[in-house]
Amino acid sequence: MQTVGGVEVDVTLPEKKGNTALRFACALGSRNLPQCFVEHGTNVNAKSHRGATPIDRLGEDSAARIWKLLKGHGGHYGL
């Protein structure tokens, strides 16, 4: 659990299509959120309903750095 705006949020839970906060952060090219989510125990290999993992959805801006982070925590491609 993580406190965001005074509310406790579980960043490891997927939304209805199976996407996690980590997957969205990767898709948007976030530079800091993926590290935070990994530190809070998110599953780096969680698959969406289409079978995509966060590594499959890396944005171009931070892809190399985040790819290294996710691979270092056991991440792999799902598609």
ABEGO torsion letter per residue (X at the ends): XBBBGGBBBBAABBBAAGBBAAAAAAAAGBAAAAAAAAAAGBBAABBBAAGBBAAAABBAAAAAAAAAAAAAAGBBBAX
